[in-house]
Amino acid sequence: MSLRTRLVLTLGVTLLLLWGLAAAWLMRDLYQQVEATLDQRLAQSARMVSGLMAQLPVAVWERADRRALSIPPIEGLACQVHSPRGEILARTHSDMQEVLEAGEPGHAYREEGDITWRVFTYQRNGLTITTADRMDERDLLMRNVLEVAVVPFVVALSGSLLALWLGVVRGLAPLERLRDALARRHPDALAPVATHGVPREIRPLVDALNGLLARIQQAIVREQRFTNDAAHELRTPLTAIKTHLQVARRVEGEAARRALNHAEEGVARLSRTLDQLLMLARVEGRVHFEDGEASRAADVATLALRDAAASERARVTQPGSWPAGELAVPRELAITALRNLVDNALRHGPEGSPVAISVRQDASDGTLTFGVRDHGPGVAEAELDQLARRFWRASRRQGSGLGLAIVAAIAERFGGQLAFRRPAGGGLEARLTLPLMTGPASPVRPESRHGINDNDEGKAR
């Protein structure tokens, strides 16, 4: 069912019910008022006849004892006067004895043949006056009143329904235009939808749609750039591997072994690049990473350094104590991010120079910041913003250029941040800020900083 049909049906049925209830209420009150007015007229007629009878001369009363007086009849209205002895003194109809018979004072219904009469009996000065009104005359009057009242009601109701239909159609016209505009768009067109003339109520929908189109366009551009860069980065080691294998096929001895060693290095480089590409695709593809393990700073640092060689681990200095807060990031991704920062610092720092890991917990905004600093040559101030770009390298050393991009993607996915600065004394410091769990933190286990079990080692890799 369309929105227009649903609105028209809902509002129309509601309008009909409300108008119907109001009409029924008014008709009931009108009927009661007409009945009360006609009953009052019938009673007033009896009182008027009583007053007139009291003013008649004595001679008239003497003749009434011998013969009943005849009162001129009125269409639909009858009257009869009884003496204290029950004799008929005056009447309008001589053929309505049963209807006009004296009875209990007040209103009553009486029937004669197929005609129903409304009767009122009044007693005064010993006289009993009975007046009667035909119900079919009353019904005819009520029908005339209802016709006069119903015709404007029906016209007003019909006009209201028509106005409702036109109002709904006109009110939903912007949605129709938006639908037509989207239907006519080319599938590859990602330009924002025009907001000129869009009602205020629909503008948030159009703004949200334009935001979605902008994000889709950014994603497509990013993926196209990523595909081009990845193709270029993969083509280079593949070409080198192919060249070294061709050389190994043509030469013998030491030259062949060197060519095979170079080909093996190219395969290893290609494998690392593919692993990082897969990790980046998983992070940006919103793959579920939750493993049910607590992600604490001490565990993350220990597991991040586990895969490094002993000589490399010796270069890394760690803080004396770790915060007890639990990261709101899956442990696997937190370990990957910190390991990439440490590997980057070890690779670009001078041989044997220390790499310092620091940590700071900010209770005010619920975040934890890892700092990884090397003592290498650093980078220029203008290049700090380029460090997290995919396939961008600050030096000629081998690498895929994806390590820091993966760290930035992990931080962005969970509402964190990756920033770089040039500390006093040279080198480069990377600061990774990650959110903490909002619940109370559990204390850090003493063994978390000194070792891990086999299961943890497997998950870190």
N, C-alpha and C positions, 0 to 999 in steps of 0.2 A: 504494500500500500504506500502510495506516495505521501510526501509530507503535506502537500496541498490538500489531498483528499482527507488525510487524517485531521488536519486543522479544521477543514470545513465540517466534517462529520462531528468532531468534538464540540466545536463552538455552536454548530447548528442544532445538535441534539440538546445541548445545554440551554440554548436560547428557546427552543421549543418547550422544553420542560418548565423553564422559569415562566415563560409567557403563558403556558397552559395552566400552571398552578395559579398564577395571578388571575387569569381569566375565570377559572373555576371559583376562586375565592370571591371575585367581584360578582359573578353571576349568582352565587349563593346569597351574598348579602343583598344584591338587587332583588332577588325573588322574595327574600324575607321582608325587605322594605316595602315592596309592592303589595304583598299579602297584608302586612300591617296597615298600610295606607287604605287598602280597600276594606278591610275589617273596620277600620276607624270610620270610613265613610258610611258603611252599613249601620254602625252604631249611631252615628250622627243623624242618619235618616230616621231611625226609630225615635230618637229624642226630639227631632223636629216634629214628627207626627204627633208625639205626645203633647208638645206645646200647642200645636194647632188644635187638637181635640179639646184641650182645656179652655180654649177661647171661643168655642162654638156656643151659640145662644141656646137657651133652654128649649125652645121650640124644636130645634134640630134634634136634641136628645129625645124629646117625646116621639118624634117620627122614627128615630133609630130603634126605639123599642118595638115598633111594629114592622119595620123593614130596614135592613142593613144599608148604610150609606155606601155609595160607590165612589171610590177615589180613582181619578184618571191614572191609568197604568203608565209606567216608564219601561222602555225596552230593557229586558234583562234584570229588572228590579221589581219585587213584589212586596206587598205590605198588608197586614190584617190586624184589626184592633178588637180585643175581647173585653167584655164587661166583667165586673167582679163575679157575676153569676155564670160566666163562661159563654155568654151570648156574643155573637159577632156583631159589632157595632158598625165597622167600616172595613172595606177590603178593596184591593185592586184586581184580584183574580178570583173568580168564583169556583174555579176548577182545581184549586190547589189546597184542598182541605188538609191533606196529610202533611204537606210541606209547611204550611203556615199555622199548624196547630200549636196552641200555647204549650210551652214546655218550660224547662228550667232556664232561669236567666243566664245570659251569656251566649257565646258563639258555639255553633254545632254544624255538622254536615248532615244533610238529608237528601234522599234520592226519590225521584218520581220518574218511573219508566227508566229511560237510559240517560236521564239528565240529573246531574248532581248540583245541589244548591248549598250555598253557604248561608246559614240562618243565624240571626241575632234576636234574642228575646229580651224585652225591656219592660219593667213594671214600674208604674207611677200612678199615685192617687187611685189605686184599685184597678186601673186599666193595665192590660197586658198588650204590648205592641210587639208584633213579630215582623221583622223585615228579612228578605231573602235575596240573594244575589246568585245568578247562574255562574257555575264554575267554568263552563265553556267560554263564556264571555271573558272571564278572567284569563283563561288560557290563551285566548286570541290576543288579549292585550299584552300578555307576557311574550307571546311570539313576536308581536310587533316591536316590543321594546328590545327583545334579543336581536332582532334583525337590524334595528338601528344601532345597537351596540356592537354586534359581531362584525358587520361589514367593515367599519373602520379598523377594528382589531385585525381582521384578516389582511386588509390592505397594508396596515402598518407592519404586521409580521412578515408578509411577503417582501415588502420593501427592505426590512431589516435583513432577511436572508439574502436578498440580492446584493445589498450593500456589503454583507459579510463575505459573500463570494468574490465580489469585485475587490474588496479590501485585501483578502488573502492572496488573490492572484496578483494584485499590484504589489503587495508586500513581499511576495516571493519572486517577483520579477528579477531582482538583482542576482538571486541564486540561479535562475534560469540563464541569465546572461553569462554568469560565471561558468556554468556548466557548458554552455555553447562555446565560450572562448577556450576552455580547456579541451573540448572535443575537437576543435579546429586546429589546435596546436600540433606542430610536428613532434614526433616522438623524441627527437634529439634536442628540441628547444627547451632550454632550462632558464630562459630569461624570466625575471619576476613578473607576476601577474599585475596588471595595472590596477591601481586602487582609486582612480578618479571616479567619482560618483557612487562609490560603494558606501552603503549605510554604515553607521557607527557600529551596529550590532554585528555586522558581517566582517568588519575590518579585522578583528583579531583572527578570524579564520583565514582571511587572505594573507595577513602578515605571517601566520604560522606556515601556510603553504609556501610563501615566498622564502621563509627561513629554511624549510625543507628542501626547496629547489636549490637554494644557495649551498646548502651542505652537500647535496647530491653532486652539484657541479664541482665543488671543491674536492669531493671524494674521487670523482672521475678524473679530474686534472691530476690529483695526487697519484692515483693509480696508474695513469698514463705515464707520468714522469717516472714513477717507480718501475714500471715495466721497461721503459726505455733504458733507465740507468741499470736495472738488473740485467737486461740483455747485454748491455755493454760490459758490465763487470764480469758476467759469466763467459762472455766471448773471449776476453783476454786470457784467462787461465786455460780455457779449452784450446785456444790457438797455441799457447805456449806448450801445453802437454802434447798436442799433435806434432809440433815442430821437434820437440825433444825425442819423441818416439821415432820419428822419421830419421833423425840423426843416429839414434841407437841402432836402427835397422841397417844403416849404411856403414857404420864404423865398428871397430872391434876393440877389445881390451879396455884400457882406462877411460878412453873417450866415451865408449858405450856405457860404462858404469856411471860416469858423470851425467850423461844424458838421461839415463834412467832415474838417477837421484833427483835431477831437476824436474823430471816428469812426476815423480812421487811427491815432491814439494808442491807442485801445481795441483795435484789431486787433493792434497791436504788443505791447501788454500781454498780450492773450490768447495770442498766439503764443509769448511768453516763458514764460508759465505752462504751456502745452502742452508746450514743449520740456523744461521742468524736470520736469513730470509723467512724461514718457517716460523721461527719464534716471533718475528715482527708481524707476520700474517696472523698468528694466533692471538697476539695481544690486541691488534686492531680489529680482528674478526670477532671479538667478544666471546672467545671460547671460555667455557667454564673451567676455572682453575682451582676451586675450593677443594682442599684435601682433608679438612677437619683438624689440621695441625695448627697450634698456636704460633703466631709469627711475632717473635720478640727480637729485639735488636741484638742481643748476645748470640742467640742461635743463628740469626741471619749472617752476622759477621763471621762466626766460626765456620759455617758451611760455605760461605763465599770464598774463604781462603783455603778450603780443603783441597781443591784441585790444583792449586799453585804448587810449584816445586818448592822443596825445602829451602833452597837458597833464596828464592823469591819471597817466601813467607817470612824469612828472617829480616827482610828489609822493611816489613810492615810493622808499624807501631800502633797499638790500640789503647783506648782509654782505660784507666784503672777500674772504673765501674760503669755499669750499663743501666739505663733507665728500665723500670719495671713495666712500662706501658706496652700494650699489645698492639701491633700494627693492624690497621684495617685493610691489609693487602695480603693476598695469598703468599704463603712462605716461599713457594717456588719462584714467583715473580720478584719478590723482594730480594731473594738470594741472587737471581740473575742480574738485577739492576746493580746491586753493590759489587758483584763479581766483575761486571763490565767496567765499572768505574775504577776498581783496583787494577784490573788488567791494563786499562788505558794508561793509568799513572805509572805502572811498572814498565810499560813498553816505551813511553816517551820521556821518562826520567833518565838521568845519567846512570851509567853502570854503577851499581852498588849504592846509589843515593837512596835515602829513606823515603818511604811513603807513609804519611800519617793519616790515620782514621780517627775522626772525632765524631761525637754524637751529642745532641742537645734536644731535650724534650721541652716543648712549650705548652704549659697547661692552659694558657689563656685561649688559644685557638685549637687545642687538641691535635698537635702535630709533633712529629719527631724528624729531626734533620740529621742526615749523615753528611759528614764532610770528608772528602778524600783529596789530599794535597800531595803533589809531587814537587821536586826541586829541579825540574828541567828548565829548558829555555823559555817555556810558556808560549803564549800566542799574543798577537797584537790585539789592542783593545777593539779594533773594528772587526776582528774575526771571532770574538766571543759568541756572537749570535749565530755564527755559522757552524759551531762545533756539533750541534745536534742534528744537522742536515744529513740526509741519507747520502752515503757514498762520498761525503766530503772528508778530505784528509788534511790535517794541518802540517804533515811532514811527508817525506818520501818513504817512510817505513811501511813495510807490508801490513796490510789490513784491509778489511772489507769496507770500512767506513760506515758500518751499521751498529757498532756497539753502543755509542752514545745515543743514536736514534732510537734504539730499543729501550734504553733507560728513559728517554723523554716520553716515549709512547706509554710505558708502564705508569709513569708519574701522571700523565694526562688522563689515563683511563680511570684512575682512582682519585682524582681531584688533588693530586700533588703537584710538585714543581721541580724542575731541574734548572739550576742556574750555575754560572761560572763567574769567577772573579780572579783578579791578579793580586795575590797577597803581597804584602811588603816583604822584601827579601827574595823575590823572584819565584818562578814556578807557576803552577796553575792549581786552583782549588775548585773542585766540583761539589756543589751542595744539592743533595737530594732530599726534598721535603715530602714526607708521606703522612697521611692521616692516621690517627690512633682510634682504637675502639672506644666507644662512648661508655661502656660498662666499666666496673671496677677492675683494675689490673691485678693479675696474679703475680706473686713474687718470682723473681728470676731464680731458676734452679742453679745451684753452685756448679754443677757439672756442665752447664750449657756453654761455658767459656773455655772449657778444657778438652772437650772431646765430643764425638758423636758416635752413634751406633751405625751398624751397617745399613739399616733401613733409611736413616737420615742421609747417609752418603748417596744412596741410590736416588733419593728424591732430589738431592741438590744437583745432580747431573741431568 
